Amino acid sequence: MADRLVVLHRGILPPDPARIERLADTVYATEEELPLLLPGADIVLCWHSITPVVAAAWPEDPALAPDWVHVAAAGVDSLLFPALVGNPDVVLTNSRGVYDQAIAEYVLGLIIALAKDFPGTWEHQRRREWRPRDSERIGGRTALVWGTGPIGRAVARMLRAVGMRVTGAGRTARADDPDFGLVHTGARVRTALAEADYVVLATPLTPDTRGMVDASVLAAMKSGARLVNVGRGALVDEEALIRHLADGRLAGAALDVFAQEPLPAASPLWDLPGVIVSPHTAGEVTGWRADLADLFLDNLIRRNEGRPLRNVVDKNKGYVRERIRVTHPGDTSLRGAL
């Protein structure tokens, strides 16, 4: 008997859904319909991930809970609620690997746009103003990539390729990492912040990382540095960031994610000089939905054949654990150094 699969969506379904329907007894649920359709399902595919509705619809009786939840995203923070995390029979998987190169290209584009002040150029064009001015080079500049998972690694490789000096911040210090060279942790992250021209956030949102870029971290950044966030908005204390941008201590920021999405029209971030706002689209490139569907389909085939699933999330940590050879363990005391 085929598994019962519930696909949670917001009006956009996976491409070529018949491929999935051939392998599972599939029903489609909006957020409003999910409380009626989730109990008794074997599998839930969250075709959009940033929603509290799964937690609200989760059945109180564990016997009615699905045993596999897949997220069409890299982040799983909205699904780390107690009933799912605490049930050892529920496997959580994500779409790790789909977004890596796209987000790395986006980060490079943002850094170039900040260094060359493309927003200013476009504004001058709109006003038909001819205003030559100097811009900055990115070659030789220093970037600290905070987050050493696959997205952070893709970013590091991309920035190194254009001549930037790149180090990482992670849970475990390393001196010869293949992508970052040095990976800082503990007090060394604060030292690295003071040296970096660009700080790129690429960490998952977990209880340990929520609010990790607070006023003290922003104050530790190099004067005139810029912040790029392609992780999660809640990694950053936005009020503190606004203050540091408004007083000119930071030269700018490129933000693709926000604590509240859509970003409220009243937010000062829309109008602060040196700030680029984009609507959580860093990973959305031509064909991205097909790639997400392919990954889920591969896992569905694996399940039907009794093989291990890809991208199984450690629910207590909030991400897929990876094994990287550690040369120098170092200090791991800094909260949120992923």
N, C-alpha and C positions, 0 to 999 in steps of 0.2 A: 504494500500500500504506500502510495507516494506521501511524502511529508506535506503538511499544510503550511504554506508560506504566506505571510502577510507583508506586503510592500507598502511602507509608509511614504506618502508623497505629498507634494503641494501642487498638483496639477500637471507635473512633468514626470512621465514614466521612463524607466530605462529604455534605451533604444532596442528595437527588435525584441519586445517582451516575449514573443512566442518561443524563443530559445530557452527562456527560464520556465515558461509554462509547460514545456514538454518534460521537464524534470521534476516539477513539484506542483502540487494542487494550489494554485496561486490565486489570491484575492488582493485587491488594491484598496487601501484605506487612506482617507484624508485624516488630518489630526482630529477632526470631530468624530469620525467613524471608528478610530482606533480602539477606544474603550470597549466597543461591542465586538470587535473582530480579533483583538489580541488574545483573550483567554482561550486556551486550547490549541493555539498555534504551535507548531514545532519550530518554525524559523521566523525571524523578523528581519527584513531588509530595510534599514533606515536610509531611504534614498536622499534624505536631507538629515543632517545630524544635530544641528543646534536647535534643539527643541526640548522643552520639559514634558512633553505629552507622553512619552514612553513611560517615564516614572509615574505619572498620574494614572496611566491606564494599566499598569502592571498588576496582575491578579494577586490577591492576598493569599490564595491557595497555591503553594509551590507546585502542586501537581498540574495546575493549569498554565504554568509559565513555560515559555519556549525554552529549548535547550541550546539554541544558537541565535545570537544577534550579530548581524553584520552591519557595519557603518560605511556608507559611501563617502568617506572622508578619512583624513589622517587623525584628527582629533576625536576623542571619545568622551570628553569631559561631561557632556550633558547626560551620559548614560552611566556615570559612576555613582548611582544611587544605591543605598544599603541593600535593598531586596535583590538587586542584580549582583552586586559585588559579593554579597555574603552567601550566595547560592553557588556551591561548587559544581553543580550540574549544568550551569549556564556558561557556555563558551562565548566570548566576545571577540570579534575580529574586526579589523579596520582595513582601509585601502592604502596602507603604507606602500610607497614606491610609485604610485601613479603621478603624484604631484611634484616629485623632486626636481626634475630638470626645468619644468615650467616655472616653478617658484624661484629657482636659482636665476633664471633669465630675468624674471621680474625684478628681483633684488638688484641685479646689475643695472637694469634700466633705471630703477629708482635712484641708485647712487650716482649714475651719470647725470640724470636729470637734476639732482641736487647740486652736484659739482658745477655743472654748466648753466645752472639757473634757467632751464628750459621753460618753467612756468612764467618767469619774468619775460623771456623772449616772446612767448605766445601772447602775453598780455600787451606787450608793446606792439606786436603785429595787429592785435585786435584794435588798438588805438591808432594804427598807422603811424607809429612813432619810430624814427630811425635813431637808435641809441646804442652805439657800439660800447662795449665794456669788456673788461677782463673776466675770465672764468678760471676755475681751478682744474688741475690735473688730478686724476685718480691713481695713476701709476706711482708707486712708492708710498702711497698713503696706507695707513694701518687700519685694518678692520678686525674687530672682535666679534666672532659669531658665537652667540650664547645659545647652545643647543647642539649636541654632537650626534644627533640621529641622522637618518638618511637625507632629510631636507637640509639640515645644517651642513652636512658634508658636501652635498651638491653645490650649495652656496659657496663654501670655501674653495672648491675646485674652480668654480666660475670666476671668483674674484682673484684667485692666484693667476689665472690664465691671462688677465689683463694687467698684471704687474703689481697688484696690491699685496701688501704684507698681511698675512692672515694668521690669527691664532684663535683658539676656541676656549669656551668655558663649559665645563661638564662636571659630571659627578665624580670622575676619577682623573687625577692629574696624569698626564703622559708627556714624555719628552720627545718621542719620535713617532707621533701619530702620522699615518700616511697622508691625511688630508689637511690637518691643522698644524703639523709640526708640534707646537706646544699646545697642550690643553691645560688650562688653569682651573684651579678650584680653591676653595677656602679664601684666605686673605689675598692670595695672588690674583683673584679676579678683580679686587679693588685696584690693585696696581695696574692690571691690564686695562681697566676702564680709564684710568688717568692717561694712558698712552694712545688710546684708540681714536682715530678720526671719525670712524663709523662704528656703531654698535648695532649688530643685527640680531634680533630676537627670533629664534626658530625653535623654541621649546614647546612641549605640550603643556596644557593647563592641567595642573594637579593641585591637591591641597598644599604641596610644598612650593609650587611656583606661583600660585595666585598672589598678585600684588608684589612680586619679588623686585620689580623695578620701582622702588619707592623713592621718596625725597632724598634719602641718604645715598642711594645708588646713583640717582641723577646728579647729585652734588659731587660724587666721586668721578664723574665723567670729565674728560678733558674740556676745558673752556673752548667753545667754538665747534665742538663735535656735533654729530648728527645721529639721531636714533632711527632705525628702520625696524618696523614690527610686522612680521608675516606669520607670527605664532598665534596668539590669542590676545584680544584686547585687555582681558582681565589680568594679564601679566603685569600691566603698567598702572600705576597710580596716575590717572589722567589729570586730575587737578594739579598734582605736583608737576607733571610734565608741562601743563599749560603755563604754570608760573615760571618754570625755567626757560621756556621759549619766549614768553612775554618780556622777561627782563633781559633777554639777549645773551644769557650765559650759554645756551645751546644755540647753534646756528640754524638748526632746522630739524625736521622729522619727516619721514615718509611712513604713513600708517595705512595698512590694508585691513586692519582688524580693530575693533573697538569694544569697550565694555558693554555698550548698548548698540545694537544694530537693528535697523539703520541708525546711523549717527544722527542724533537730534539736530534739527535745523538751528537751534539756539546755541549749539556748542561753539565755543571760541575757536576750536581747531579748524573750522572751515575757513576762517579769515586771517589766522596768524601768518605773518610773513615767514617764508621758508618752510612751510608745511604743505606736503602733498597728501591728500585724502583720496583713497580709492575704496570701492565698495566690496571688500572681501573677494577679490577676483584674481589674486595672484596666481592661483593654480588653474584657472579656467581658460583653457586654450582649445583650439579646434580639435574635436575628437575626444575631449576629456571624458564625456559621459559614456562613450563607447568603451574607453579603457576601464572605467569603473565597473561597467556591466561585465566586461570580460573577466575581470578579477573575481567578481562575485560568482560568475558562472563556473569558473575553474574550481572555486571552493565548493560549490554545490555538487559538481561532479566528484570531487574528492570525497565529500561526505557520503554520497551514494555508493561510492566504491570502497568505503571504509578506510580511506587514507587520511593522514593528518592534514588538518587545515592550515592554510598560510595565514600569517599575520595574527596569530593568537595574542591578544592583549593580556598582560599581567594586570588583572583588575585592581589589585592593591596598589600598584604603582601608576597605572593610567597610561601605559604605553607598551609597545612590543619590545621586549628585552632583546638586546643584541650582545654578541660576544666579540669584544675587541681586545687584542693582546695588550696587556698593561705592562709597561716597563718600569715606571716609577709611580707607585700608588699615591704618594703625596697626602696632603691634607684634604679631607672631604667635609669640612665643617660648615661651609657656607650654605645656608638654606637656599634651595632652588637652583643650585649650580648644575644644570642639566646639559 
